[in-house]
Amino acid sequence: MDMRIISLDIETANLDMKAEGLSFDDPKGWRTSVVCLHDGVLNMTHTYVHPDEYEEVKKTHDKSLGRLYPFDVLEYHLRRKRNEGYTLLTHNGLKFDLPIISKPIKDGGVGGCASLLKKWPKEQMMDTAAVLTQVTGERYHLNHLIHGLLGENHSKLMDAANAPIQWAEGNHAEVIRYCIDDTQKTLAVFLTAGSE
């Protein structure tokens, strides 16, 4: 499969969905802690964090995980990739990741991405969860796809519910590693499915 792909994933800072009145299909109330963008062509990942947390996270950032930027830079990087003809790949991005990051920073989003994402050519967007739900009528968790397509010895690095806890405890590198891994495994699942 010869295509340019960037895979995007986010982690949130919300510790208690029920107490905060959150819903997976509604971006209201969700707060973004980290966004990771993996370039499948260059095999390179960039990580984006809240500008207020950037300096703190930078102190412990593992440089082997790629470059770290404040949220403000994400729109510029996405725009460049869109203009270069990249497909934006997510797993459950249309219902979760993209609506959340489209919000202003003060509302828990990333800021600046809303109009860019609205104008992103639909033929250059792929949401594996949305496609599978449309075709099968069922929702597939990423970990199930990883096991089914990449093998039982492959798995997500942590339970998604643990990421906000780890972030709040200052284990930023672990959450970033987990988010990056999800972008890479989402891409691997997509490429593996496309080659079969």
C-alpha positions in Angstrom: 0.0 0.0 0.0 1.7 3.2 -1.2 0.2 6.1 0.7 1.4 8.8 3.0 -0.2 8.3 6.5 0.0 10.2 9.8 -1.6 8.5 12.7 -3.0 10.6 15.6 -3.9 9.7 19.1 -4.7 11.7 22.3 -4.7 11.0 26.0 -7.0 13.0 28.3 -6.5 14.4 31.8 -9.9 13.4 33.2 -9.8 11.2 36.2 -13.4 10.3 36.7 -15.8 10.1 33.7 -18.9 9.6 35.8 -18.2 12.3 38.4 -17.3 14.8 35.6 -20.4 13.9 33.6 -18.4 12.9 30.5 -19.6 10.9 27.4 -17.3 9.4 24.7 -19.5 10.9 22.0 -19.5 14.4 23.4 -16.3 16.5 23.6 -17.7 18.7 26.4 -15.7 18.5 29.6 -12.8 16.4 28.2 -9.3 17.9 28.7 -6.4 16.9 26.5 -3.2 16.0 28.2 -1.1 14.9 25.2 -1.4 14.5 21.5 0.9 12.2 19.5 1.3 12.3 15.7 3.2 9.5 14.0 4.5 9.9 10.4 4.4 6.5 8.8 6.6 7.6 5.9 9.4 9.1 8.0 8.8 6.7 10.9 8.9 9.8 13.2 6.6 10.9 16.1 5.9 14.3 17.5 4.3 14.9 20.9 2.3 17.9 21.9 1.4 19.0 25.4 -0.4 22.0 27.0 1.7 25.2 26.9 1.4 25.6 30.6 2.9 22.1 31.1 5.5 22.2 28.3 8.5 23.2 30.4 7.7 20.7 33.2 7.2 17.8 30.7 10.3 18.8 28.7 12.5 18.3 31.8 11.8 14.5 31.9 11.0 14.0 28.2 12.8 11.0 26.7 14.3 12.3 23.5 14.2 8.8 22.0 10.4 9.3 21.9 10.8 12.1 19.3 10.3 15.9 19.6 8.1 17.6 22.1 6.1 20.7 21.3 3.4 22.9 22.9 -0.2 22.4 21.6 0.2 25.7 19.5 2.5 23.9 17.0 0.1 21.0 16.2 -2.1 23.0 13.7 1.0 24.0 11.7 2.3 20.4 11.6 -1.1 19.1 10.6 -1.6 21.7 7.9 1.8 20.9 6.4 1.0 17.1 6.3 -2.4 17.8 4.8 -0.8 20.0 2.1 1.7 17.1 1.4 -1.3 14.8 0.7 -1.1 12.7 3.9 -4.1 10.6 5.1 -5.0 11.3 8.7 -5.5 8.0 10.5 -7.2 7.5 13.8 -9.0 4.8 15.8 -12.2 6.4 17.1 -10.9 9.8 16.1 -14.1 11.0 14.5 -16.1 10.6 17.6 -13.5 11.2 20.3 -10.0 12.5 19.5 -10.7 15.0 16.7 -13.8 16.7 18.4 -11.8 17.1 21.6 -8.7 18.6 20.1 -10.9 20.9 18.0 -11.9 22.8 21.1 -10.0 25.9 22.3 -7.2 25.2 24.8 -9.1 26.9 27.6 -11.9 24.4 27.1 -9.6 21.3 27.1 -8.8 21.2 23.5 -5.6 22.0 21.5 -6.9 25.2 19.8 -6.5 26.2 16.2 -7.3 22.8 14.7 -11.1 23.0 14.3 -11.3 24.7 10.9 -8.3 22.8 9.6 -9.9 19.4 10.5 -13.3 20.5 9.0 -11.6 21.3 5.7 -9.4 18.1 5.7 -10.4 16.2 2.5 -12.7 13.3 3.6 -10.9 11.0 1.2 -7.7 11.7 3.2 -9.2 10.7 6.6 -9.4 7.2 7.9 -11.0 6.2 11.2 -10.6 2.4 11.7 -13.3 2.3 14.4 -15.8 4.2 12.3 -15.2 2.0 9.2 -15.5 -1.2 11.2 -18.7 -0.1 12.9 -20.2 1.0 9.6 -19.4 -2.4 8.0 -20.1 -4.8 10.9 -22.4 -2.8 13.2 -20.0 -3.5 16.1 -17.5 -1.4 17.9 -13.9 -2.9 18.0 -11.5 -1.8 20.6 -8.0 -1.2 19.4 -6.5 -3.9 21.6 -8.8 -6.5 19.9 -7.6 -5.4 16.5 -3.9 -5.5 17.7 -4.4 -9.1 18.9 -6.3 -10.2 15.8 -4.0 -8.6 13.2 -0.6 -8.3 14.8 -0.7 -11.4 17.1 -1.5 -12.2 20.7 2.0 -11.3 21.7 1.3 -7.6 20.8 -0.8 -5.4 23.1 -1.4 -1.8 24.2 1.1 -0.6 26.7 -1.5 0.3 29.4 -5.2 0.4 30.0 -6.6 3.8 28.7 -8.1 4.5 32.1 -4.6 4.5 33.7 -3.2 7.2 31.4 -4.9 10.2 33.2 -3.8 8.8 36.6 -0.2 8.4 35.4 -0.3 11.9 33.9 -1.6 13.4 37.2 1.1 11.6 39.1 3.8 13.2 36.8 4.6 10.1 34.9 4.6 12.0 31.7 7.1 9.9 29.8 5.1 6.7 30.4 1.9 8.3 29.1 3.7 9.7 26.1 5.3 6.3 25.4 1.8 4.8 25.6 0.2 7.4 23.3 3.0 7.0 20.7 2.7 3.2 20.8 -1.0 3.5 20.1 -0.3 5.7 17.0 2.2 3.2 15.8 0.0 0.2 16.4 -3.0 1.9 14.8 -0.9 2.3 11.7 0.4 -1.3 11.9 -3.2 -2.6 12.2 -4.4 -0.5 9.2 -1.5 -1.5 7.0 -1.8 -5.2 8.0 -5.6 -5.2 7.3 -5.0 -3.5 4.0 -2.4 -6.1 2.9 -4.7 -9.1 3.5 
